[in-house]
Amino acid sequence: MTDVAIRAAGVGKSYKIAASDDAPSTAAEAVMRRLRHPLERQQFEEFRALDDISFEIPRGEAIGILGRNGAGKSTLLKLLTRVAAPTRGQIELTGRVGSLLEVGTGFHPELTGRENVFLNGTLLGMRKSEIKARFDEIVAFSGVEKFLDTPVKRYSSGMYVRLAFAVAAHLDTEILAIDEVLAVGDAEFQAKCIERMRQVAAQGRTVLYVSHQIQTVKSLCTSAIFLEHGKLVMHGEVDEAIELYQTSRDRVSMSATDIERRPGTGEVRITSATVTSPLYKTTEDKTIEFLVSANQDYIGKYFVSCHINDRHGTTILQCDSRVTGLWLDPSVEQKIALTIKNPWLKPGEYTVDLFVCSSGVLDSFEGAGRFEIHPVLPYPQAVSDEGLDAGLVLADFDYERR
């Protein structure tokens, strides 16, 4: 058997999207345009999600795939697991592939957990006897014994991921591909999954792992790939890839052209922004510093606002300076520091949006910064993900008998 598990040569993936200068900006504009020009054809342009990707991955390697949102990580994983086909180039895989790419894929929602285990094994080409031999081990690892004969559409996201990972990691595949869905699980289960992936690699099988959690990649992976704007920047040492990834996350474009292109009336603009640390503990104070330009011709005062968004893009915190009574003078440059005191944020990655406002929005700086919350929960007992699923943030609470 060849020592190369995966070989990619000149791989590219393109999509056709509506041309940005051709697309209508509102629904009303789209309707009127169709009525006036019923025979007009929509103009499209090519979007290259991946471009000229080439690498080889040996058997038994655990590979971390790093890159900012939109870099092409998930697209690459879909190509490597044959979920999608490349537009250009070739991919050669040695052996069968087990994958967990996103919550909601891989299982039939109407089937029970038990039925889905056998369905997945069958799709991988395994005999029923082979699946039965691994069945008890899969169920024990997942921890969903009580719900095994319940349709998976009734599972919580955490239960779903636990069973899906257990199936992918315990069936006999030569390649295991995991996207960042493990962030759904609790910290204890994440650690269990990382240990299982380490065992898989030690058995001579290949692991592909996409994650934003730097510490996890560092502890698991033997090498890494770093992608940026759909291109392969490097394939090699984990520490080098992490350094490139962290640098790319901290690099926010502040050219005059990019500043002027941002939404807002533009009387004053945010000219720099910094999150003081890329990694925080759950309950640790978070500090964001930024500069706002001066405009002596602008009449009136303004306030600033900061939005903190989770990995799904949901705004979980909004901090307006006007709530604290702070209005700012536009005639001088303002250096502003926002400290968010003792917020109980869930483990994961967060983005920062900054706004300068008066009667309207003067500047809108989305993606001004980002930070990560360390995956350690501030509770004295280990908790399951079902105990945390419903909320957007954690809370400092206690129960007592009365």
C-alpha positions in Angstrom: 0.0 0.0 0.0 1.2 3.5 -0.8 2.5 5.7 2.0 0.5 8.7 0.6 -3.1 8.9 1.8 -4.1 12.0 0.0 -2.6 13.7 -3.1 -4.0 17.0 -4.5 -2.6 18.4 -7.8 -3.6 21.8 -9.1 -7.0 21.6 -7.4 -9.5 24.4 -7.8 -13.1 25.0 -7.1 -15.1 27.8 -8.7 -18.7 29.0 -8.4 -20.7 31.3 -10.6 -22.1 34.2 -8.7 -24.1 37.2 -9.8 -21.8 40.0 -10.9 -21.6 42.6 -8.1 -22.1 45.6 -10.4 -25.0 43.9 -12.2 -27.1 42.6 -9.2 -30.1 44.7 -8.0 -29.7 46.1 -4.5 -33.4 45.7 -3.4 -36.3 43.4 -4.1 -38.3 46.2 -5.6 -35.5 47.0 -8.0 -35.2 43.4 -9.0 -39.0 43.2 -9.8 -39.0 46.5 -11.7 -35.9 45.4 -13.7 -37.6 42.1 -14.6 -40.8 43.9 -15.8 -38.9 46.5 -17.9 -36.4 44.0 -19.4 -38.1 40.5 -19.3 -35.5 39.1 -21.8 -32.4 40.4 -20.1 -30.0 37.7 -19.0 -28.3 37.8 -15.6 -24.6 38.5 -15.7 -22.4 36.2 -13.7 -18.8 36.2 -12.6 -16.5 33.4 -11.5 -15.7 33.1 -7.8 -12.7 31.0 -7.0 -13.2 29.4 -3.6 -10.0 27.4 -4.1 -7.2 28.0 -6.6 -4.3 25.8 -7.6 -4.0 23.7 -4.4 -1.3 21.0 -4.4 0.0 18.8 -1.5 0.6 15.3 -0.4 -0.4 13.9 3.0 1.3 10.7 4.3 -0.7 7.9 6.0 -0.9 8.2 9.8 -0.6 12.0 9.8 -3.0 14.3 11.8 -3.4 17.4 9.7 -4.8 20.7 10.9 -6.4 23.0 8.3 -6.2 26.6 9.4 -7.5 29.9 7.9 -9.8 32.7 8.5 -13.6 32.5 7.6 -13.9 32.4 3.9 -10.3 31.1 3.3 -11.6 27.8 1.7 -11.1 25.3 4.6 -14.6 23.7 4.5 -14.6 23.7 0.7 -11.3 21.9 0.7 -12.6 19.3 3.2 -15.7 18.7 1.0 -13.5 18.1 -2.0 -11.2 15.7 0.0 -14.2 13.8 1.3 -15.9 13.6 -2.2 -18.9 15.6 -1.0 -18.1 18.0 -3.9 -16.1 17.6 -7.1 -13.2 20.0 -8.0 -13.6 22.3 -10.9 -9.9 21.9 -11.8 -7.1 19.5 -10.9 -7.1 16.0 -9.4 -7.5 14.5 -6.0 -6.3 10.9 -5.2 -7.4 9.2 -2.0 -6.1 5.9 -0.6 -9.0 4.1 1.1 -12.4 5.0 2.5 -13.3 8.3 4.1 -15.3 8.9 7.3 -16.4 12.5 7.9 -18.3 14.8 10.1 -18.5 18.1 8.2 -21.5 20.0 9.7 -24.3 19.4 12.1 -27.3 18.0 10.2 -25.4 16.1 7.5 -24.7 12.3 7.3 -27.8 11.1 9.2 -31.4 10.7 8.0 -33.6 12.7 10.4 -36.5 10.3 10.4 -34.3 7.3 11.3 -33.4 6.4 14.8 -29.8 6.6 16.1 -29.5 2.8 15.8 -30.7 2.8 12.2 -28.3 5.7 11.3 -25.3 3.8 12.6 -26.0 0.9 10.3 -26.9 3.3 7.4 -23.6 5.1 7.7 -21.6 1.9 7.8 -23.4 0.5 4.8 -22.7 3.7 2.8 -19.0 3.2 3.6 -19.1 -0.3 2.1 -19.0 -2.2 5.4 -20.7 -5.5 6.0 -23.4 -5.7 8.6 -21.3 -8.1 10.7 -18.5 -5.5 10.7 -20.8 -2.8 11.9 -22.3 -5.1 14.6 -18.7 -5.8 15.9 -18.2 -2.0 16.5 -21.8 -1.1 17.5 -21.4 -1.3 21.3 -18.2 0.6 21.2 -19.8 3.4 19.1 -22.8 3.6 21.5 -20.7 3.7 24.6 -18.5 6.5 23.2 -21.4 8.6 22.2 -23.3 8.4 25.5 -26.7 8.4 23.9 -27.8 4.9 24.9 -31.2 6.0 26.3 -32.1 7.7 23.0 -30.7 5.1 20.6 -34.2 4.2 19.3 -35.4 7.8 19.0 -35.4 9.5 15.6 -32.3 11.8 15.4 -34.5 14.8 14.4 -35.4 14.9 18.1 -31.8 15.0 19.3 -30.1 18.1 20.6 -27.2 19.4 18.5 -24.8 18.1 21.1 -26.4 14.6 21.1 -26.3 14.5 17.3 -22.6 15.5 17.1 -21.7 12.9 19.8 -23.3 10.1 17.9 -22.1 11.3 14.5 -18.5 11.6 15.7 -18.6 8.2 17.4 -19.7 6.6 14.1 -17.1 8.4 12.0 -14.3 7.7 14.4 -15.0 4.0 15.1 -15.9 2.6 11.7 -13.0 1.2 9.7 -12.1 4.1 7.4 -8.5 5.0 6.3 -9.2 8.7 6.4 -11.1 10.6 9.1 -12.2 14.2 8.3 -13.7 16.5 11.0 -14.9 20.0 10.5 -15.3 22.5 13.4 -18.6 21.0 14.5 -17.0 19.7 17.7 -17.4 23.3 19.0 -21.0 22.3 19.6 -20.0 19.7 22.3 -19.0 20.4 25.8 -15.3 20.7 26.9 -15.2 17.2 28.3 -16.5 15.6 25.1 -14.2 17.7 23.0 -11.2 16.3 25.0 -12.6 12.8 24.5 -12.8 13.4 20.7 -9.3 14.8 20.5 -7.9 11.7 22.3 -9.9 9.4 19.9 -8.5 11.2 16.8 -5.0 10.8 18.3 -5.6 7.1 18.6 -6.9 7.0 15.0 -3.7 8.6 13.7 -1.6 6.2 15.9 -3.3 3.3 14.1 -1.8 4.5 10.8 -5.0 6.2 9.6 -5.1 9.8 8.4 -6.9 12.6 10.3 -8.0 15.9 8.7 -9.1 18.5 11.2 -10.5 22.0 10.6 -10.7 24.2 13.6 -10.3 27.8 14.9 -9.2 26.5 18.3 -5.5 26.9 18.2 -4.7 25.0 21.3 -6.6 21.9 20.1 -4.8 22.0 16.7 -1.4 22.3 18.5 -2.1 19.4 20.8 -3.5 17.0 18.2 -1.9 17.7 14.8 1.5 16.6 13.5 1.5 19.1 10.6 -0.8 21.8 9.3 -2.1 23.6 6.2 -2.7 27.3 6.1 -5.1 28.7 3.5 -5.8 32.4 2.7 -8.2 33.7 0.1 -8.5 30.2 -1.4 -4.8 29.7 -1.9 -2.4 27.4 -0.1 0.1 29.6 1.8 2.0 26.8 3.5 2.0 23.1 4.4 4.3 22.1 7.1 5.1 22.6 10.8 2.1 23.3 13.1 3.7 26.2 14.9 4.5 28.0 11.6 0.9 27.6 10.4 -0.5 28.8 13.7 1.7 31.9 13.6 0.6 32.7 10.1 -3.1 32.2 11.1 -2.8 34.4 14.1 -1.1 37.1 12.0 -3.9 36.9 9.5 -6.5 37.3 12.2 -4.8 40.3 13.6 -4.3 41.9 10.2 -7.2 44.4 9.6 -7.0 46.5 6.5 -6.7 50.2 7.4 -5.8 51.7 4.0 -7.5 55.1 3.2 -9.4 53.4 0.4 -10.8 50.6 2.6 -11.8 53.1 5.3 -13.7 55.3 2.8 -15.5 52.2 1.4 -17.0 51.3 4.7 -20.7 52.0 5.3 -21.6 55.3 7.1 -21.7 59.0 6.2 -18.0 59.3 6.9 -17.8 62.6 8.8 -15.5 60.7 11.3 -14.0 57.3 10.9 -12.4 54.6 13.0 -8.7 54.5 11.9 -7.4 51.7 14.1 -8.8 49.0 16.3 -7.1 46.4 18.6 -8.4 43.6 20.9 -5.8 43.6 23.6 -5.6 39.8 23.8 -6.4 37.0 21.2 -7.3 34.5 24.0 -9.4 35.1 27.1 -10.8 33.0 29.9 -14.6 32.9 30.2 -15.0 35.4 33.0 -12.0 37.6 32.3 -12.5 41.3 31.4 -12.2 41.9 27.7 -10.7 45.2 26.4 -11.0 46.8 22.9 -9.1 49.9 22.0 -9.7 52.1 18.9 -9.1 55.5 17.4 -11.7 57.8 15.9 -10.5 60.6 13.5 -11.2 64.3 14.1 -13.5 66.6 12.0 -13.6 70.2 13.1 -16.4 70.9 10.6 -18.8 68.4 12.1 -21.4 70.0 14.4 -22.6 67.9 17.3 -21.4 65.0 19.3 -21.4 61.3 18.7 -21.4 58.0 20.6 -19.7 54.7 19.9 -21.1 51.2 20.0 -19.4 47.8 20.1 -21.2 44.6 19.1 -19.7 41.1 20.1 -20.9 38.3 17.8 -20.6 34.6 18.2 -19.4 32.1 15.5 -22.9 32.0 14.0 -22.9 35.8 13.5 -25.4 36.4 16.3 -24.8 39.6 18.3 -24.7 38.5 21.9 -23.5 41.8 23.5 -24.1 45.4 22.6 -22.2 48.1 24.4 -23.2 51.7 23.6 -21.2 54.6 25.1 -24.4 56.7 25.4 -25.8 54.2 28.0 -22.9 55.2 30.2 -23.3 58.9 29.4 -20.3 59.2 27.2 -20.7 61.4 24.1 -17.6 62.4 22.2 -16.3 65.6 20.7 -15.5 65.3 16.9 -13.2 68.3 16.8 -10.3 66.2 18.3 -9.1 62.7 17.6 -10.5 60.3 20.2 -8.6 57.3 21.7 -11.2 55.0 23.2 -10.9 51.9 25.4 -13.9 49.7 26.1 -13.6 47.2 28.9 -16.4 44.6 29.1 -16.3 43.6 32.8 -16.8 40.0 33.9 -18.7 38.7 30.8 -19.5 35.0 31.0 -19.0 34.0 27.4 -19.2 30.5 26.1 -16.0 28.9 24.8 -15.4 29.6 21.1 -14.4 32.4 18.7 -16.0 35.9 18.7 -15.9 38.8 16.3 -16.1 42.6 17.1 -18.0 45.2 15.2 -17.5 48.9 15.9 -19.9 51.8 15.1 -19.7 55.6 15.3 -23.2 57.1 15.6 -25.1 60.3 16.0 -28.6 60.8 14.5 -27.3 58.2 11.9 -24.3 55.9 11.4 -21.1 57.8 10.7 -18.9 54.7 10.4 -19.6 51.0 10.5 -16.5 48.8 11.0 -17.6 45.2 10.8 -14.9 42.6 11.7 -12.8 45.2 13.5 -11.3 42.5 15.7 -11.7 39.0 17.0 -10.8 36.9 20.1 -11.2 33.4 21.4 -12.6 32.2 24.7 -10.5 29.3 26.2 -12.5 26.0 26.3 -12.6 25.7 30.1 -16.0 26.2 31.8 -16.1 28.2 35.0 -18.3 25.7 36.9 -17.2 23.3 39.7 -18.7 20.2 38.0 -18.4 18.9 34.4 -21.6 19.7 32.5 -23.1 18.2 29.4 -23.8 20.4 26.3 -27.6 20.0 27.0 -27.1 22.1 30.1 -25.7 24.9 27.9 -27.4 24.6 24.5 -30.3 27.1 25.0 -28.4 30.2 26.0 -26.1 32.6 24.2 -23.9 33.4 27.2 -23.1 31.7 30.5 -24.2 33.0 33.9 -22.9 33.1 37.4 -25.7 31.3 39.3 -26.4 29.1 42.2 -29.2 26.9 43.6 -30.0 26.4 47.2 -32.6 24.3 49.1 -35.2 26.2 51.1 
